[in-house]
Each structure stands twice: as C-alpha cells, then as structure tokens.
Amino acid sequence: MAKWIKWLFFSVLLIVLVTLGSAFFLLNQSLPQLEGTVQSPSLSAAVKLQRDDMGQAVIHASTRPDAAYALGYAHAQDRFFQMDLQRKVAAGELSGWLGAKALNADRKARFHQFRARARNLLTTLPTAQRTLLTQYSEGANAALNDAKTQTFEYWLTGYEPAPWTPEDSLLVIFSMYMDLQLGQVELDLARTGVRRYFGEDMLHFLQQSSDYQAALESSTLPPYTGGIPALEANTTARWQGLPPPDIGSNNWAVSGQLTSSGHGMLANDMHLGLRVPIIWYRAQLNYTRNNQQVQVTGVSLPGLPGIVVGTNGAVAWGFTNANLDNVDWVALPENIKTWQVNETLATTDQPVQFPISMSDYGPVRELDGQQYALKWVAHQPYAVNLEILNLDVVATIEQAIDVAHTIRMPVQNMVMVDADGAIAWTPAGAVTARPTPSATAIAANEFSAQWQSNTRAAELPLVKNPTNQRLWTANARVISAEQLQRFGDGGYALGARALQIKQRLMAQNTFDEDDFYQIQLDNEALFLKPWHQLLTQTLKQKSQRYQAELEALTTWRQCACADSVGYTLVQRYRQHVVNALLSPVMTRLADQNYRPNGLLRQAEPAIWQLLNNQPESWLPAGYNSWSEFLLTSWDETRTALNNQLQTESLAGLNWGAVNTLTVKHPFAANVPLVGDYLNRPAIAGYGDSYMPAVQQPEFGASQRLFVQPGQLSEAVLTLPGAQSGHPLSQFYRVGFSDYAENKSTPLLPGPIRYTLTLQPTL
C-alpha cells in the first residue's frame, strides 16, 4: 500500500512538473525578439526599434509612416492583448472570445454599432492618415507573424487572434468615447427620469450650482433659490450606489514668468481605470517630416500610430475630459417611424441575435413605455480623425491651437505650453454645432439639423496667456457662465478638485517639476471638512459610547492618508447619508432601468440644504427624527465597514486598508496557482475623489507628466505599470514602484539596452 501511494505521489508530481515546464516553455517562446534584424516589405528604409532599461520604445525612422510601422510593431510585441481587448470592447465582440458571460457588455456596445461606423469613417479620412493607419497595421501584423507562439491569454482561452486592421485603430478611439462619454449618455436620461417622475423643481434642486466653482475667467453661476421640493412618498428601500469615478483628470500649467527657466510648464494626469497592462505605452518617435527633424516623446495608446500626450521639445500638451454637452436623447412620438436592425453576437457556443430599434435620429432605447433616440457625437461622421498626430511639428502655442481645433476625438480640455513661456487652453475634439444644449431629453420638433456639423474653430472657447499666468482644468466647468449656455453641462465634476488645484497654484509665484508633483499628490480633505464636523457633532450626543470614534475623528489629519482612520469614518459616513437621503429618487429611477449614478456628482449642495433644514417629507422612512437618522446612519456605516474589512477593530479601518489600490490583470483569476503573480502589489490608499490626488481601488492617475519644453532633462513621466504585458518579460514590472512610492521617473529614455533593426525587403 505504501509503495502504491509513493508511486502515485511521484506520478502526479511528474505530471505537474511536466505541465508547468511546458507552460513555461510556451510562455518563454512567446517573448518578443528585441535584438537583431527582421525583414519587412512595407518600409521605405531601415528603422531602429530600441528599448531602454524600462523597455521604453525609442524609434528612429526616415519618415513618419515608417515610424508608425515600427510603433505598431512595438505595440503588438508588448501589448497585443490590450489592443485586441480594446477593439473588441468597442465593437461588442467580447463574447466570441470570452463566451456568454460577456454578452451583456457586448449588447451595450453593439447598440452603438461602432464597427460599422469605423469602417465608414475610414473611407473619409485624408490619404495621409489612412497611410499611417495602414503602415501601423502592417507593423502590428508583422510582429504577430514574427512571434514564435501566442501569449498566454490566447493559450488560456483557446482563441486565435485576428490580424490588426486600420478600422481596428478607429475602434480604439471609439473605446475611449465609451470610457469618457458614456456617463454623459446615461446622465441625460437620468435627468429626464427625475423630471418625469418628480418634476422640474426636483431636477433643478438636485442639480443646482455650488460654491465649488473654478472657471478660468472666474465667472460663477447664480445660486439656487428655488427651495426644497416636497418628497411625496418616502421609502424604506436603500439605494447602494456610488458616484461615477472622476474620469478625465487634472491638468494645469504656468507660464514662463513663473518658472526659473522662462519656459512654460505643464502638469497632466489622466484619471482612468487601472489594470495590467496599463493603458499607456511610453515611446519616443524620431523621424523627418516636411524637411524637419522630429522628436516627440510621451505616452502612446496601443492601437494608434502616435503620441497622445507629451512633447516635441518646443511644445507640450495634455488633456482632461471636457464634459461639454454632446448628447441629445429625442423623445419619440408614438407615430414616428422606427425599424429593427438585427445584430449577430458571436459566442464560444451558439450565435445570439440582438435586435436594435432604429430611427432617423439614431438608435432607440425604451424606458417605461417611452422611446428615446440617441444623438451623440460619437455616432457622427466628424467623430474621429488623426489630426492629433500633427502636433509633432508645432513650434508655438499658436500653431498648437490651430491643430487642436482640427482634432476629432472625445472632446478634451487641451492645455498647451511652449518653450517661449506661453500657455493656452481650448477644447479639442468633436463638438456638435447644435446651438442649444439640453440637460434632458428633447421633443422631436426641437431637434437641430446642425447636429450634422462640428462646431467651427472660431466659435470654440480659448484662453491664451491669462494675466494670472496660470491655467487649470479638472473635469469641472472651465468655460464661462455665458459659454455654458452654448456648450452645456455634459456631467461636470462638482468643482472641489479644480478649486483646490487653483488654490495651490495661487499660493506661490515660482514653480518647478517637484512643486507640480506635490500638487498632484495633494490629498488634503478640504471637501470633507463639513462632514467631519457633522459626524463629530452627531457622535458627541453619546460621547461615552463613541469615545474611540471621536478620538479617531480628532486625529484624522484632514487628509486621505493611508494611516487615517478618521478619514475613513467621515468618507463612508457621507456616502451612507447621501444614499439614504436620495434613495426615494434613485430607487425609482433604477427600478425603471435608468442609470442614475451620475446625478450624485452635483448633489452636494442639495444634500446640505436637506441636512440644514431637515424637512419632514425628506426624513427617511423608519425614523422618528433627523437626529435619530443621523446617529443610526453612523451605526450602519460602522457595521458595513466592519463587514467589508472583516474586522471589529477601529484601527483596522484605516484608509489605506479601505481604499487599497489593486491593479490586476483581467485574466488573473482564471490562472490557477500563479494568477496573483500577474497582478501588481497592492498599494495602501493615499487619495480619494474631490481632491487632486484621485485614487480608488481600481482607478486613479494613469500617468503623471510634468514637463517644460526646452528643459526635458528635468521632465517626469511616472506610470502605474510597466511597458510589457508579458509576465516573463524583464519589462513586466519595472516602473511600477516609482508610482507606488510617489517617485519621479524621467520622461526621456535612459541608456539604450536593445536594438532591433527593421530592414526593408529588397
């Protein structure tokens, strides 16, 4: 018997070792070639594709199309899984790879028919842009063909990746529309639901202006004076929603008058979901264009042939989500013509049919018996182009502004600086020419034919070289109160973050890169001070019972710091109270299939009116007094925290534990035994929303850039991840520790470690 057990043990051990050895061999075989020479029939001259110690791609080419080819080659070597995922998310084609569990995501995406739109748009692009996309695709496919085997994501799923095409690159841009503007699509419907079920007064009350305003020209919106509308029916149901993340980010700039060098200086950190691999890819492109030697350095987006945010040495630029209103839902009358388009969703099993109702205004969604048609810039012929790549040769702010006004992408706050010290801000991207925005659905007879056109450059707002020598944006309203009437509110952030950045910029008169980094890491909880006071006063009603909590509130340090317990208590108390007070509205909307989370962004002033006035109709059901509600809300908050952290200890509720950043590979959970190796080490929470240092468990600054054109040796580009998506690559983890420890990673490449020559076929 003992011999049999021993034989079985060693047999199983051998099988495991052989399996692991085979898996390691396959993984090792899928590592990309970094040195030597490869042949390509698509190049006009030899190209060098180099990597430094971080794996940053440094490309030396004769022409821009050849550089695009090499960038496609590098992207596919290091990040093809990411590229593949991006195009399938936008096209609604995930279920053909991942099975039925992805069908809901595919239905949401296929509603927009981005694959067909990309195919049509491709034919309208200028020849030079189509050439770049073709060259990029050729480079990506050459890398796929040169690889000895597929990467582990494809072995794990048994899926054969399709070649890359130019229309796939346009799908990557559409995936950014989904990331950056789908919240606006849902917000307009949620506002419509509030008006429909609770009336116009309720909508104005919940979306009123606040004191958190930081427009560039200092205009303010008039305060709300409409009073508190009565809530006719309260409910014991508790809505458990969260506000949408602060997508779109921070950027700011100072002119050369506020730097010792005399150059303008830019800060940019785009807030996005964080995963492995990260969204951005470090690159430097060197080539000749228009008889001009070009060197452009920054972050590229795998799937696209160029630098998205960075510098060409003379000018630097960055983006945040602008939140101009680029959506209209049209409430369709009953007699209007609609028709169905049947989409086929491929799955790993049987294909699934997905019918989409269409109208002359756009695709149709039905909510509670009412049909609404969606008009969105992402659906328009002017939604996408590659004009952003023409920033490679601009030499001044004026030239950069001219290019900015030709760019077509999800509209962004573009902040620019140049080596001569000039600074500017303007919207860059697709902006409908429709003259009158609406926060809610419009009637069919209100629809504007000007939806067919993009806004003319001369009509777009512009701030250049302001007298205070400073610019800032952070997803809140940047435009003037007057311009708001023309461009609308597509879901602005409350403004607390923008105001805090403005205050930091106004607090000193000279800046360097380290000063900018400290602003980006600013986690002071100015926004939560009133909530801290409310919770403290509430718990003091029973100070003996809540002695430990009151001590934590006393020592909270007024920051979203990893060791602060008091911050956790205040932040989660606010979340619980807001949800409880708005539950009657939010549950009604959610029950009717609206997605109301976006309403929370602007609800803060309404919440404080309720807390200060304590109207009887708004007292949540089940409570006899507001005092009882506020005190019980704390007990419920504490119970929820204890359950989340699996601890009864107050010390265990520190913010670092509650808000731990976990950057994960989407397939990690599917890899037995070693799946966690694919993820990044967890980072104790150091920031939150409503402050410059934005961080949530899977969301935060996707890059930190601080740069002065003309002084690139001091420039910083720190990313929350590494270059390669291959777990055996030496570049799979390098760089993440700088992000985790708030260190400065240089923007410019370091010493070259590898050189791969891409040689044209004779």
C-alpha positions in Angstrom: 0.0 0.0 0.0 2.8 2.4 0.9 4.6 1.7 -2.4 1.4 2.4 -4.3 0.9 5.8 -2.5 4.5 6.7 -3.2 4.2 5.7 -6.9 1.0 7.8 -7.2 2.6 10.8 -5.5 5.6 10.8 -7.8 3.5 10.2 -10.8 1.3 13.2 -10.0 4.3 15.3 -9.2 5.9 14.4 -12.5 2.7 15.3 -14.4 2.6 18.7 -12.6 6.2 19.4 -13.3 5.9 18.5 -17.0 2.7 20.6 -17.3 4.5 23.6 -15.6 7.6 23.1 -17.7 5.5 23.0 -20.9 3.6 26.1 -19.8 6.9 27.9 -19.0 8.4 26.8 -22.4 5.4 28.2 -24.3 5.4 31.4 -22.3 9.1 31.8 -22.9 8.6 31.1 -26.6 6.1 34.0 -26.8 8.6 36.6 -25.6 9.3 39.1 -28.3 12.6 39.5 -30.2 14.4 42.6 -29.0 17.7 42.4 -30.9 18.9 41.5 -34.4 17.3 42.2 -37.7 13.8 41.4 -39.2 12.7 41.9 -42.7 9.7 43.9 -43.8 8.4 44.7 -47.3 6.5 47.7 -46.0 9.3 50.0 -45.1 11.0 52.7 -47.3 14.2 52.5 -45.3 15.7 50.7 -42.3 14.2 51.6 -38.9 15.7 51.1 -35.5 13.4 50.0 -32.7 15.3 50.4 -29.5 14.4 49.8 -25.8 16.0 51.4 -22.7 16.2 49.9 -19.2 12.5 50.4 -18.7 11.5 49.0 -22.0 10.5 52.4 -23.4 10.3 52.2 -27.2 12.7 54.5 -29.0 12.2 54.6 -32.7 14.5 56.1 -35.3 12.9 56.2 -38.8 13.4 58.2 -42.0 9.7 59.0 -42.4 6.5 59.3 -40.3 4.9 56.3 -42.0 7.9 54.2 -41.2 7.8 55.3 -37.6 4.1 54.4 -37.5 5.1 50.9 -38.8 7.7 50.5 -36.1 5.3 51.7 -33.3 2.7 49.2 -34.5 5.4 46.5 -34.3 6.4 47.5 -30.8 2.8 47.8 -29.6 2.0 44.3 -30.9 5.2 42.8 -29.4 4.4 44.2 -25.9 0.7 44.9 -25.8 -1.3 43.0 -28.5 -3.6 41.5 -25.8 -4.5 45.0 -24.7 -5.1 46.2 -28.3 -7.3 43.1 -29.0 -9.3 43.8 -25.9 -9.8 47.5 -26.8 -11.2 46.8 -30.2 -13.5 44.0 -29.0 -14.9 46.1 -26.2 -15.8 48.9 -28.6 -17.2 46.6 -31.3 -19.2 44.5 -28.9 -17.3 41.3 -29.8 -16.0 40.1 -26.5 -18.4 37.1 -26.2 -16.8 35.5 -29.3 -13.6 35.3 -27.2 -14.8 35.1 -23.6 -18.2 33.4 -24.0 -21.7 34.1 -22.8 -20.6 36.0 -19.7 -19.6 38.9 -21.9 -23.0 39.1 -23.7 -24.3 42.0 -21.6 -21.2 44.1 -22.3 -21.5 43.2 -26.0 -25.1 44.3 -26.2 -24.3 47.7 -24.6 -21.5 48.3 -27.0 -23.3 46.9 -30.1 -26.1 49.3 -29.6 -23.7 52.0 -30.9 -22.6 49.9 -34.0 -19.0 51.2 -33.8 -17.6 48.5 -36.1 -19.7 49.7 -39.0 -19.0 53.4 -38.1 -15.3 52.8 -38.0 -15.5 51.1 -41.4 -17.4 54.0 -42.9 -15.2 56.7 -41.3 -12.0 55.1 -42.6 -13.0 55.9 -46.2 -13.4 59.6 -45.3 -10.0 60.1 -43.7 -7.3 62.0 -45.7 -4.9 59.8 -47.6 -2.0 60.6 -45.3 -4.0 59.4 -42.3 -5.1 56.2 -44.0 -1.5 55.6 -44.9 -0.4 55.9 -41.3 -3.1 53.5 -40.2 -2.2 51.0 -42.9 1.5 51.2 -42.0 0.7 50.8 -38.3 -1.4 47.8 -39.0 1.3 46.3 -41.2 3.8 46.7 -38.4 1.5 45.2 -35.8 0.7 42.2 -38.0 4.4 41.7 -38.8 5.1 41.4 -35.1 2.3 38.8 -34.7 3.7 36.8 -37.6 7.3 37.0 -36.3 6.3 35.7 -32.9 7.1 32.1 -32.3 3.8 31.5 -30.4 0.9 33.3 -28.9 0.9 34.9 -25.5 -0.7 33.2 -22.5 -4.1 35.0 -22.8 -4.8 33.2 -26.1 -3.5 29.8 -24.9 -5.7 30.1 -21.8 -8.8 30.8 -23.8 -8.1 28.8 -26.9 -8.7 31.8 -29.0 -6.9 32.7 -32.3 -6.4 36.5 -32.6 -7.4 38.1 -35.9 -4.9 40.4 -37.7 -5.0 44.1 -36.9 -6.7 46.4 -39.4 -6.9 50.2 -39.9 -10.6 50.2 -38.8 -9.5 48.5 -35.5 -7.4 51.6 -34.7 -10.5 53.7 -35.1 -12.3 51.3 -32.7 -9.7 52.1 -30.1 -10.7 55.7 -30.3 -14.3 54.7 -30.0 -13.4 52.7 -26.9 -12.2 56.0 -25.4 -15.6 57.5 -26.3 -17.1 54.8 -24.2 -14.8 55.4 -21.3 -15.1 59.2 -21.4 -18.6 60.0 -22.5 -21.0 57.0 -21.9 -21.6 58.6 -18.4 -23.0 61.7 -20.2 -25.2 59.4 -22.3 -26.7 57.9 -19.2 -26.8 61.2 -17.2 -29.1 62.9 -19.7 -31.6 60.0 -19.4 -31.3 60.1 -15.6 -32.1 63.8 -15.5 -35.0 63.1 -17.8 -36.3 60.5 -15.4 -36.1 62.9 -12.5 -38.1 65.4 -14.4 -40.6 62.8 -15.5 -41.3 61.2 -12.1 -40.5 64.1 -9.7 -40.9 67.3 -11.7 -38.8 70.1 -13.0 -38.4 71.6 -9.5 -36.8 68.4 -8.2 -34.4 68.4 -11.1 -33.3 71.9 -10.5 -32.9 71.2 -6.8 -30.7 68.1 -7.3 -28.5 69.7 -10.0 -28.1 73.2 -8.6 -24.9 75.1 -8.7 -22.5 75.0 -5.8 -19.7 77.1 -4.2 -17.1 74.9 -5.8 -16.5 76.8 -9.0 -13.2 77.5 -10.7 -13.8 78.7 -14.2 -10.7 80.1 -15.9 -12.2 83.6 -16.2 -13.7 83.4 -12.6 -17.3 83.6 -13.6 -19.8 82.0 -11.2 -23.3 80.6 -11.7 -26.1 82.2 -9.7 -27.0 80.4 -6.5 -30.2 78.2 -6.4 -33.2 80.0 -4.9 -36.0 77.5 -5.5 -36.3 76.0 -2.1 -36.7 72.3 -1.2 -39.4 70.5 -3.2 -41.6 68.2 -1.1 -40.9 64.5 -1.4 -44.4 63.0 -1.8 -43.5 59.3 -1.0 -40.5 58.2 1.0 -39.3 54.6 1.1 -37.6 52.1 3.3 -35.6 50.8 0.3 -31.9 51.8 0.4 -30.1 52.6 -2.8 -26.5 51.4 -2.6 -24.9 53.4 -5.5 -21.6 55.2 -5.9 -20.9 58.4 -7.9 -19.0 57.7 -11.2 -15.3 58.0 -10.9 -13.7 61.4 -11.7 -12.8 60.3 -15.2 -10.9 62.9 -17.2 -8.3 64.0 -14.8 -6.2 67.0 -13.8 -4.0 69.3 -15.9 -2.6 72.7 -15.2 0.1 75.0 -16.4 2.1 78.1 -15.6 3.7 80.5 -18.0 7.4 81.2 -18.2 7.0 84.1 -15.9 6.5 81.6 -13.0 9.5 79.3 -13.8 13.2 80.0 -13.4 13.9 78.8 -16.9 11.4 81.1 -18.6 9.7 78.0 -20.3 6.1 77.2 -19.8 5.4 74.2 -17.6 2.6 71.6 -17.9 1.2 69.0 -15.5 -1.1 66.3 -16.7 -2.5 63.2 -15.0 -5.4 61.4 -16.7 -7.7 59.5 -14.3 -8.8 56.2 -15.8 -9.4 52.6 -14.7 -6.1 50.9 -13.8 -5.3 47.3 -14.9 -2.5 45.1 -16.2 -1.3 46.1 -18.7 -1.8 49.8 -18.1 -3.5 51.8 -20.8 -0.5 54.0 -21.9 2.8 52.9 -23.5 6.0 55.0 -23.2 7.5 55.9 -26.6 9.8 58.3 -28.4 9.5 58.8 -32.1 12.3 60.2 -34.2 11.9 60.9 -37.9 12.0 63.6 -40.6 8.8 65.3 -41.8 8.5 68.4 -44.0 12.3 68.6 -44.1 12.1 69.0 -40.3 13.8 66.6 -37.8 11.1 65.5 -35.3 11.5 64.0 -31.9 8.2 63.5 -29.9 8.2 61.8 -26.5 5.3 60.8 -24.2 2.6 58.2 -24.0 1.0 56.4 -26.9 -2.2 54.3 -26.9 -1.6 50.8 -28.2 -3.7 50.5 -31.3 -2.9 54.1 -32.5 0.1 55.3 -34.5 1.4 58.3 -32.5 2.0 60.1 -29.2 -1.2 61.1 -27.4 0.2 63.2 -24.5 3.7 64.5 -24.4 6.1 67.0 -26.0 8.1 67.6 -29.2 10.7 69.7 -27.4 9.1 73.0 -28.4 5.5 72.5 -27.2 4.0 70.2 -24.6 0.3 69.2 -24.3 -2.1 67.3 -22.2 -5.8 66.5 -21.8 -8.6 66.2 -19.3 -12.2 65.3 -20.1 -14.1 68.5 -21.1 -17.7 67.4 -20.3 -19.2 69.7 -22.9 -22.8 68.6 -23.7 -22.5 66.4 -26.8 -25.6 64.2 -26.3 -29.3 64.6 -27.1 -32.0 62.0 -26.4 -35.0 62.6 -28.5 -38.4 61.6 -27.0 -40.1 59.9 -30.0 -43.8 60.4 -30.6 -45.9 57.2 -30.9 -46.5 57.6 -34.7 -42.8 58.1 -35.7 -41.2 55.5 -38.0 -38.8 53.0 -36.4 -37.3 49.8 -37.7 -35.1 47.0 -36.5 -31.5 46.1 -37.3 -30.6 42.6 -36.2 -27.0 42.2 -35.0 -25.4 38.8 -34.6 -23.3 38.3 -31.4 -20.8 35.5 -31.9 -20.1 33.5 -28.8 -18.0 30.5 -28.0 -21.2 28.4 -28.3 -24.2 29.4 -30.4 -24.6 32.9 -32.0 -27.1 35.2 -30.3 -29.3 37.6 -32.2 -29.5 41.2 -30.8 -32.2 43.4 -32.4 -31.7 47.2 -32.3 -34.5 49.6 -32.8 -33.5 52.4 -35.1 -34.9 55.8 -36.1 -33.9 58.7 -38.3 -32.4 60.3 -35.1 -30.4 57.3 -34.1 -30.7 54.0 -32.1 -33.6 53.7 -29.8 -34.0 52.7 -26.1 -37.4 52.3 -24.4 -37.8 53.2 -20.8 -41.2 52.8 -19.0 -43.2 52.9 -22.3 -41.4 55.9 -23.8 -39.0 55.5 -26.7 -35.9 57.7 -26.8 -33.5 58.0 -29.7 -29.8 58.8 -29.1 -27.9 61.5 -30.9 -24.3 61.5 -29.8 -21.2 63.0 -31.4 -19.6 59.5 -31.3 -22.2 58.5 -33.9 -21.4 61.4 -36.2 -19.2 61.4 -39.3 -17.0 64.0 -37.7 -16.3 61.9 -34.5 -12.8 60.7 -35.3 -9.7 61.7 -37.2 -5.9 61.5 -36.6 -5.2 65.3 -36.6 -3.7 64.9 -33.1 -0.6 63.4 -34.8 0.1 66.8 -36.4 1.2 68.2 -33.0 4.6 66.6 -33.8 5.8 69.6 -35.7 4.2 72.6 -34.0 6.7 75.1 -32.7 4.5 77.6 -30.8 1.2 77.8 -28.9 -0.5 79.5 -31.8 0.4 76.5 -34.1 -0.7 74.1 -31.4 -4.1 75.8 -31.1 -4.6 75.6 -34.8 -4.1 71.8 -34.7 -6.2 71.5 -31.5 -9.2 72.9 -33.4 -8.9 70.2 -36.1 -8.7 67.2 -33.7 -11.7 64.9 -33.7 -11.9 62.6 -30.6 -13.9 62.7 -27.3 -13.7 66.4 -26.6 -10.9 67.3 -24.1 -9.6 70.2 -22.2 -6.3 70.7 -24.0 -3.7 72.6 -22.1 -0.5 73.6 -24.0 2.8 75.3 -23.1 5.8 76.2 -25.2 9.5 76.8 -24.7 9.0 80.6 -25.1 6.8 80.6 -21.9 3.4 80.9 -23.5 0.4 78.8 -22.3 -3.1 78.2 -23.6 -6.3 76.2 -23.1 -9.1 75.2 -25.5 -11.5 72.3 -26.2 -10.0 69.8 -28.6 -12.2 67.2 -30.2 -15.7 66.6 -31.7 -18.2 69.2 -30.5 -21.6 69.3 -32.1 -22.7 72.6 -33.8 -26.2 72.1 -32.3 -26.7 75.6 -30.7 -28.9 74.9 -27.7 -27.9 72.1 -25.4 -30.4 70.4 -23.1 -29.8 68.6 -19.9 -32.8 66.3 -20.5 -34.5 64.6 -23.5 -35.9 66.9 -26.1 -39.1 66.6 -28.3 -38.6 65.6 -31.9 -39.6 69.1 -33.1 -36.8 70.6 -31.0 -34.1 68.6 -32.8 -31.5 70.7 -34.6 -30.2 69.9 -38.1 -26.9 71.4 -37.0 -26.1 68.1 -35.4 -24.7 67.2 -38.8 -21.7 69.5 -38.3 -18.9 70.0 -35.9 -18.6 73.4 -34.2 -16.4 75.8 -36.2 -13.0 76.6 -34.7 -13.7 80.3 -34.4 -16.6 79.5 -32.1 -14.7 77.4 -29.6 -13.6 78.9 -26.3 -9.9 79.8 -25.9 -7.8 81.2 -23.1 -4.3 82.2 -24.0 -1.6 83.7 -21.7 -4.0 84.9 -19.0 -2.9 87.8 -16.8 -2.5 85.5 -13.7 -0.1 83.3 -15.8 -1.9 80.1 -14.7 -4.3 77.5 -16.2 -6.1 74.6 -14.6 -8.8 72.0 -15.5 -10.2 69.1 -13.6 -13.5 68.0 -15.2 -15.5 70.8 -13.7 -16.8 73.8 -15.6 -13.8 75.6 -17.3 -15.9 77.7 -19.7 -17.5 81.0 -18.7 -21.1 81.2 -17.4 -22.1 82.7 -20.8 -20.4 80.0 -22.8 -22.2 77.4 -20.7 -25.5 78.4 -22.4 -23.9 77.4 -25.8 -21.9 74.3 -24.8 -23.9 72.9 -21.9 -23.2 70.6 -19.0 -22.4 67.1 -20.0 -21.7 65.9 -16.5 -19.2 68.3 -14.9 -17.5 67.3 -11.7 -18.6 69.2 -8.7 -15.5 71.5 -8.8 -13.9 70.8 -5.4 -10.9 69.3 -7.1 -10.5 72.1 -9.6 -10.8 74.7 -6.9 -8.2 73.0 -4.7 -5.7 73.0 -7.6 -6.4 76.6 -8.3 -5.8 77.5 -4.7 -2.4 75.6 -4.8 -1.4 77.4 -7.9 -2.3 80.8 -6.5 -0.4 80.1 -3.3 3.1 80.6 -4.8 4.8 82.5 -7.6 7.5 80.2 -8.8 7.3 76.5 -9.7 9.4 73.6 -10.7 8.6 70.0 -11.5 8.7 68.9 -7.9 6.2 71.6 -6.9 3.8 70.3 -9.6 4.3 66.7 -8.4 3.3 67.8 -4.9 0.1 69.4 -6.2 -0.8 66.2 -8.0 -0.3 64.2 -4.7 -2.3 66.7 -2.7 -4.8 64.6 -0.6 -5.9 67.3 1.8 -9.6 66.7 2.6 -10.9 70.2 2.3 -14.2 69.0 0.8 -15.0 66.7 3.7 -14.4 69.2 6.5 -18.2 70.0 6.9 -18.9 66.2 7.0 -16.2 65.8 9.7 -18.0 68.4 11.7 -21.4 66.8 11.2 -20.2 63.4 12.2 -18.3 64.7 15.2 -21.4 66.6 16.5 -23.6 63.6 15.9 -21.4 61.2 17.9 -21.0 63.7 20.7 -24.6 63.1 21.5 -23.4 59.8 23.0 -19.8 60.6 23.6 -19.2 57.8 26.1 -20.4 55.2 23.6 -18.4 56.6 20.7 -15.3 57.6 22.6 -13.0 55.7 20.2 -14.6 57.1 17.1 -14.4 60.6 18.4 -10.7 60.1 19.1 -10.1 58.9 15.6 -12.0 62.0 14.3 -9.8 64.3 16.4 -6.7 62.8 14.9 -7.9 62.4 11.3 -5.2 64.8 10.0 -7.7 66.1 7.4 -6.3 64.0 4.6 -6.9 60.8 2.7 -3.8 59.4 4.2 -3.1 55.7 4.4 -3.0 55.6 8.3 -6.0 57.9 8.9 -8.9 56.0 10.5 -10.9 59.3 10.9 -10.8 59.9 7.2 -12.4 56.5 6.5 -15.2 57.2 9.1 -16.0 60.6 7.5 -15.9 59.5 3.9 -18.0 56.4 4.4 -20.5 58.3 6.6 -21.0 60.9 3.9 -21.6 58.1 1.3 -24.2 56.4 3.6 -26.1 59.6 4.4 -26.2 60.7 0.8 -27.5 57.4 -0.4 -30.1 57.2 2.3 -31.4 60.7 1.6 -31.6 60.2 -2.2 -32.9 56.7 -2.1 -36.5 57.6 -2.9 -35.4 59.3 -6.1 -32.6 56.9 -7.1 -34.5 53.7 -6.4 -37.5 54.9 -8.5 -35.1 55.6 -11.4 -33.2 52.4 -11.0 -36.5 50.4 -10.9 -37.4 51.9 -14.3 -33.9 50.9 -15.7 -32.4 54.4 -15.7 -28.8 54.5 -14.5 -28.8 57.4 -12.0 -25.3 57.3 -10.5 -24.2 60.4 -12.4 -26.7 62.6 -10.5 -24.5 62.2 -7.4 -21.8 64.4 -8.9 -23.8 67.6 -8.5 -25.9 66.6 -5.5 -23.8 68.1 -2.7 -25.5 71.5 -2.2 -28.9 69.8 -2.2 -27.8 67.4 0.4 -26.6 70.2 2.7 -29.9 72.0 2.2 -31.7 68.9 3.5 -29.3 68.5 6.4 -29.6 72.1 7.4 -33.3 72.4 7.0 -34.4 68.9 7.9 -37.8 68.9 6.1 -40.2 66.3 7.3 -41.0 64.8 3.9 -37.3 64.0 3.3 -36.8 62.2 6.6 -36.0 58.6 5.5 -38.8 56.2 6.4 -38.4 54.3 9.6 -37.0 57.2 11.7 -38.8 59.4 14.2 -36.4 62.3 13.9 -33.4 63.6 11.9 -31.2 63.2 15.0 -32.1 59.5 15.1 -31.5 59.1 11.4 -28.0 60.7 11.6 -27.0 58.7 14.6 -28.3 55.4 13.2 -26.6 56.1 9.9 -23.3 56.0 11.8 -24.1 52.6 13.3 -25.0 51.3 9.9 -21.8 52.8 8.4 -19.6 51.2 11.0 -21.3 47.8 10.5 -20.8 48.0 6.7 -17.1 48.9 7.3 -16.6 46.0 9.7 -18.1 43.6 7.2 -16.0 44.9 4.3 -12.7 44.7 6.2 -13.7 41.6 8.3 -12.6 43.3 11.5 -14.2 44.7 14.7 -11.1 46.8 15.3 -11.4 50.5 14.7 -7.6 50.7 13.9 -8.3 48.2 11.1 -10.5 50.7 9.3 -7.5 52.9 8.2 -7.9 54.5 4.8 -5.0 52.5 3.4 -6.8 49.3 4.0 -10.3 50.5 3.0 -9.1 52.2 -0.3 -6.3 49.8 -1.3 -5.3 50.2 -4.9 -5.2 46.8 -6.6 -4.0 46.9 -10.2 -5.0 43.5 -11.6 -4.7 41.5 -14.9 -8.2 40.8 -16.2 -7.4 37.1 -16.6 -5.5 36.6 -13.3 -8.5 35.0 -11.5 -8.5 32.3 -14.3 -4.9 31.2 -13.9 -4.6 28.6 -11.1 -1.9 28.8 -8.5 0.1 31.6 -10.0 -2.6 34.0 -11.1 -1.8 36.6 -8.5 1.7 36.9 -9.9 0.1 38.7 -12.9 -1.1 41.5 -10.6 0.7 44.4 -9.2 1.4 44.7 -5.5 -1.4 46.3 -3.6 -0.9 50.0 -2.6 -2.3 51.4 0.6 -4.9 54.1 -0.3 -3.3 57.6 -0.4 -6.1 59.7 -2.1 -9.8 59.8 -3.0 -12.2 61.9 -5.0 -12.8 65.6 -4.6 -9.1 66.3 -4.2 -6.1 66.4 -6.7 -4.8 63.0 -5.6 -7.6 60.9 -7.1 -7.4 57.2 -6.2 -10.0 54.4 -5.8 -9.3 50.7 -5.6 -9.1 50.2 -9.4 -9.0 53.8 -10.6 -6.6 56.7 -10.4 -3.9 58.7 -12.2 -3.0 56.7 -15.3 0.1 58.8 -15.8 1.9 61.7 -14.1 3.6 64.1 -16.5 5.5 67.3 -15.5 7.3 68.9 -18.4 8.9 72.2 -19.5 9.6 72.3 -23.3 13.2 73.4 -23.7 14.2 71.6 -20.4 13.3 68.0 -21.0 16.1 66.6 -18.9 14.1 67.5 -15.8 10.8 66.2 -17.1 8.9 63.5 -15.3 6.6 60.7 -16.6 5.6 58.2 -14.0 3.2 55.4 -14.9 1.2 52.9 -12.7 2.7 50.0 -14.5 5.3 48.7 -17.0 5.8 48.5 -20.7 5.3 44.9 -21.4 2.2 42.8 -20.9 4.2 39.6 -20.9 4.6 38.1 -17.4 8.1 36.7 -18.2 9.4 40.0 -19.7 12.0 41.9 -17.8 9.8 44.9 -18.6 6.6 43.5 -17.0 7.1 45.2 -13.6 9.7 47.9 -13.9 8.5 51.4 -13.2 5.5 50.5 -11.0 7.5 51.0 -7.8 8.1 54.7 -8.7 4.3 55.2 -9.0 3.6 53.3 -5.7 6.3 55.3 -3.8 5.4 58.7 -5.5 8.9 58.9 -7.1 9.8 60.7 -10.3 10.5 58.6 -13.4 12.3 60.6 -16.1 10.4 61.4 -19.3 13.3 60.9 -21.6 14.6 57.4 -22.4 17.6 56.1 -20.5 20.6 54.3 -22.0 19.7 52.0 -24.8 19.8 48.4 -23.9 18.4 46.6 -27.0 18.3 47.5 -30.7 16.1 45.7 -33.3 16.6 46.7 -36.9 13.5 46.5 -39.1 15.0 46.1 -42.6 13.1 46.7 -45.8 13.0 43.7 -48.1 15.0 44.2 -51.3 
